[in-house]
Amino acid sequence: MSSDEEMIWTEKYRPKKLDDLVGNDAVVLRLKQFARQKNMPHCLFIGPAGVGKTTAAICLSRDILGEHFREGYLELNASSDNRIDVVRTQIKDYARTTTFSGIPFKILVLDEADNMTPEAQQALRRTMEIYSNVCRFILIANYSNRIIEPIQSRCAVFRFTRLSKNDVVERLRYIAEQEGLKYDREGLEAIYDEHQGDLRMCINTLQSLAVLNKKVDKQNVLEVLGSVYLADISQIIDLSLEGKFNDARRKLQDVLYLKAIPPEDVVRQIYREIVKSGLPDKVKVEVLGYLGEVEFRLVQGSDGEVQLDALLAKMASIKK
């Protein structure tokens, strides 16, 4: 098997230019203006997972830096190390070095910036101010309320929205055609429905079907996704309702971290399992009420694991 065939499809089919981005047309139009001018302010990209924020940052940087992209671009993930000393060392050291000949400034992309502590964000704000003549920052976050106001006020804020079903399905269709997969539109739509427009997760599912040599139809999509984590979700529900909170929590952590299922997907699947379950109506109503509260808090930017832990604790306390 060639290295090209072994590539993760989210990277293999990642757009290289702003013109190739899927969805969020108004945002892309403004970014293209920066690219034409070869200039940009500090930027803050806000929006849910899998809608193209990081890809847009890479494309904008590539369009501005051109042949100097490799030496003038740095991408860091704030979730891997959100401490203040990282801002004071690694980020500051990169930001303050002189720009290379032929480019007006370097670009530093900080992914998952909303995971940085407030103290680290304050240090970052000062770095952004001091070195703005030689380094521009693109901060990427899921939730704007986790970014301190002094940083937001110094950035051009771009809000990315969930991709439409048609945009995602057409992208999946293109990839399926390129890879020679057998598919039907209902199967592609089923992938979209399961992941609620998260294009990255959709492409990963498409590749999973290809690896298993399965046709991309609705039945196979549901079977593959079910084999990934639906049994775990059922077990989490059962353990919680049996009052075994610690066991349920351990299983939840497996789903969140070993299988990398987003908290929003866990909530969505618990909802589906509860609705179709044979539980007494009283229990269903109580659990669904808790789920509504968790979903609201997630939208507001609350920590996913904390909210799901609280949900399991409440489920464990329900009187049968």
C-alpha positions in Angstrom: 0.0 0.0 0.0 1.4 3.4 -1.0 1.9 6.2 1.5 -0.9 8.1 -0.3 -3.3 5.3 0.3 -2.4 5.1 3.9 -3.1 8.8 4.5 -5.8 9.9 6.9 -8.5 11.3 4.5 -9.1 14.4 6.6 -5.5 15.4 5.7 -5.5 13.9 2.2 -8.5 16.0 1.2 -7.9 19.1 3.4 -8.3 22.2 1.2 -5.1 24.0 0.2 -6.6 27.3 -0.8 -9.4 29.6 0.5 -11.2 29.0 -2.8 -11.6 25.3 -1.9 -13.2 25.7 1.5 -16.7 24.3 2.1 -19.4 26.5 3.5 -19.2 29.7 5.6 -19.1 31.8 2.5 -19.3 35.2 4.2 -16.4 34.4 6.4 -14.3 33.1 3.5 -15.1 36.2 1.5 -13.6 38.4 4.2 -10.5 36.2 4.5 -9.9 36.4 0.8 -9.7 40.2 1.1 -6.9 39.7 3.6 -5.2 37.3 1.2 -5.4 39.8 -1.7 -4.0 42.6 0.5 -1.2 40.3 1.9 -2.1 41.7 5.2 -4.3 40.7 8.2 -5.1 41.7 11.8 -5.0 39.3 14.7 -8.0 36.9 14.2 -10.2 34.9 16.4 -12.1 32.0 14.7 -15.1 30.8 16.8 -17.4 27.9 16.0 -18.2 24.2 16.6 -15.8 21.3 15.8 -15.4 20.1 12.2 -16.5 23.3 10.4 -13.2 24.3 8.9 -11.7 26.8 11.4 -8.2 25.3 11.4 -8.3 24.6 7.7 -9.3 28.2 7.0 -6.4 29.5 9.2 -3.9 27.3 7.2 -5.3 28.4 3.8 -5.3 32.1 4.8 -1.7 31.7 6.0 -0.6 29.9 2.9 -2.2 32.5 0.6 -0.6 35.4 2.5 2.9 33.8 3.0 3.1 32.1 -0.4 6.5 30.4 -0.9 7.5 31.4 2.6 4.7 29.5 4.2 6.9 26.7 5.6 9.3 29.1 7.5 6.7 31.8 8.3 3.9 29.6 9.8 3.6 27.9 13.2 0.7 26.0 14.6 0.3 25.1 18.3 -2.4 23.3 20.2 -3.3 25.1 23.4 -5.0 22.0 24.9 -1.8 20.1 25.1 -0.2 22.7 27.3 -2.2 25.7 28.4 0.2 27.0 31.1 1.4 30.5 31.4 5.1 29.5 31.1 4.4 28.1 27.6 3.2 31.6 26.5 6.3 33.2 28.1 8.7 30.8 26.4 7.7 29.0 23.2 5.0 31.4 22.0 7.0 34.6 23.0 10.2 33.2 21.5 8.6 32.6 18.1 6.7 35.9 18.1 9.7 38.1 18.8 12.1 36.7 16.3 12.7 38.8 13.2 10.6 38.0 10.1 12.2 36.3 7.1 13.1 38.3 4.0 10.1 38.6 1.6 7.3 38.3 4.1 5.7 41.2 6.1 5.1 39.1 9.3 5.0 35.5 10.6 1.7 33.8 11.5 1.1 31.8 14.6 -2.1 29.7 14.8 -3.1 28.7 18.3 -5.7 25.9 18.2 -8.1 25.2 21.0 -7.2 28.6 22.6 -10.3 28.4 24.8 -8.5 25.7 26.8 -5.9 28.2 28.0 -6.1 29.4 31.6 -7.1 33.1 32.1 -3.6 33.8 33.3 -2.1 32.3 30.2 -4.5 34.3 28.1 -3.4 37.6 29.8 0.2 36.8 29.0 -0.8 36.0 25.5 -2.6 39.3 25.1 0.6 41.2 26.1 2.7 39.1 23.6 0.2 39.9 20.9 0.4 43.6 21.6 4.2 43.8 21.8 5.1 41.8 18.7 2.2 42.6 16.4 4.6 44.2 13.9 6.4 40.9 13.3 3.8 38.3 14.2 0.1 38.0 13.7 -2.0 35.5 15.7 -5.0 33.4 14.6 -6.7 32.0 17.7 -9.2 29.1 17.2 -11.8 28.2 19.8 -15.2 26.5 20.1 -16.6 28.9 22.6 -16.1 32.7 22.6 -17.1 33.1 26.3 -13.9 31.2 27.2 -11.7 33.8 25.6 -11.0 36.9 27.7 -12.5 40.2 26.5 -9.1 42.0 26.1 -8.1 39.4 23.6 -11.4 39.5 21.7 -11.2 43.2 21.5 -7.8 43.0 19.8 -8.9 40.5 17.2 -11.1 40.4 14.1 -13.7 37.9 15.2 -15.0 35.4 12.7 -17.9 33.1 13.6 -18.1 29.8 11.8 -21.4 28.0 11.7 -22.3 24.3 11.1 -22.1 23.2 7.5 -25.3 22.6 5.6 -26.3 19.0 4.7 -25.9 19.7 1.0 -22.3 21.1 1.5 -21.2 18.1 3.5 -22.9 15.5 1.4 -21.3 17.0 -1.8 -17.9 16.9 -0.2 -18.4 13.3 0.9 -19.6 12.4 -2.6 -16.5 14.0 -4.1 -14.2 12.0 -1.8 -16.2 8.8 -2.5 -15.8 9.3 -6.2 -12.1 10.0 -5.9 -11.6 6.8 -3.8 -13.8 4.6 -6.1 -16.3 3.8 -3.3 -19.8 2.4 -3.9 -22.3 4.7 -2.3 -25.8 6.1 -2.4 -27.0 9.6 -1.3 -29.0 8.1 1.6 -25.8 6.7 3.0 -24.0 10.0 2.7 -26.9 11.8 4.3 -26.9 9.2 7.2 -23.2 10.1 7.9 -24.2 13.8 8.0 -27.1 13.1 10.3 -25.1 11.0 12.7 -22.4 13.7 13.1 -24.6 16.8 12.8 -22.4 18.5 10.1 -19.0 17.9 11.7 -17.1 17.4 8.4 -14.0 15.9 10.1 -16.0 13.2 11.8 -18.0 12.6 8.6 -14.8 12.0 6.6 -13.5 9.7 9.3 -16.6 7.6 9.1 -16.4 7.5 5.3 -12.8 6.2 5.5 -13.9 3.6 8.1 -16.4 2.2 5.7 -13.8 2.1 3.0 -11.3 0.2 5.2 -14.1 -2.4 5.9 -14.8 -2.6 2.2 -18.4 -1.7 2.8 -20.8 0.1 0.5 -21.7 3.5 1.8 -25.4 3.0 2.4 -27.6 3.8 5.5 -27.6 0.3 6.9 -23.8 0.0 6.8 -23.3 3.5 8.2 -25.4 2.8 11.2 -23.8 -0.6 11.7 -20.2 0.9 11.6 -21.1 3.7 13.9 -22.9 1.4 16.2 -20.0 -0.9 16.5 -17.8 2.1 17.5 -19.6 3.3 20.6 -23.3 2.6 20.8 -22.8 -0.4 23.0 -20.7 1.7 25.3 -23.5 4.3 25.5 -26.1 1.6 26.4 -23.7 0.4 29.1 -23.2 3.9 30.5 -27.0 4.3 30.8 -27.5 1.0 32.5 -24.7 1.5 35.0 -26.0 5.0 35.9 -29.6 3.9 36.4 -28.3 1.0 38.5 -26.6 3.6 40.8 -23.1 2.6 39.8 -21.8 6.1 39.1 -18.1 5.3 39.3 -18.4 2.4 36.8 -20.5 4.6 34.5 -17.9 7.4 34.7 -15.0 5.1 33.8 -16.9 3.9 30.8 -17.7 7.5 29.8 -14.0 8.4 30.0 -13.2 5.5 27.6 -15.8 6.9 25.2 -14.5 10.5 25.5 -10.8 9.9 25.4 -10.0 6.5 24.0 -12.7 6.6 21.2 -12.6 10.4 20.9 -16.4 10.9 20.8 -17.4 14.5 21.4 -19.6 15.3 24.4 -22.3 16.6 22.2 -22.4 13.3 20.3 -22.6 11.4 23.7 -25.6 13.5 24.8 -27.3 13.0 21.4 -26.9 9.3 21.5 -28.0 9.0 25.2 -31.2 10.9 24.1 -31.9 8.4 21.3 -31.3 5.4 23.5 -33.5 6.8 26.3 -36.4 7.6 23.9 -36.5 4.1 22.4 -35.9 2.3 25.7 -38.4 0.4 27.7 -37.9 2.5 30.8 -40.9 3.7 32.7 -42.2 7.1 31.4 -41.4 8.8 34.8 -37.7 7.8 34.4 -37.6 8.8 30.8 -39.0 12.3 31.5 -36.6 12.8 34.3 -33.5 11.8 32.3 -34.6 13.8 29.2 -35.0 16.8 31.4 -31.4 16.4 32.7 -30.2 15.9 29.1 -31.9 19.2 28.1 -30.0 21.0 30.9 -26.7 19.5 29.8 -27.2 20.3 26.2 -28.0 24.0 27.0 -24.8 24.3 29.2 -22.7 22.7 26.5 -23.9 25.3 24.0 -23.0 28.0 26.6 -19.5 26.7 26.7 -19.4 24.6 29.8 -16.9 21.8 30.1 -18.3 18.6 28.4 -16.8 16.0 30.8 -18.0 18.0 33.9 -21.5 18.3 32.5 -21.7 14.6 31.6 -20.4 13.6 35.0 -23.2 15.6 36.6 -25.7 13.9 34.2 -24.5 10.5 35.3 -24.7 11.4 39.0 -28.3 12.6 38.6 -29.3 9.5 36.7 -27.7 7.4 39.4 -29.9 9.1 42.0 -33.2 8.5 40.2 -35.7 6.4 42.2 -37.0 3.6 40.1 
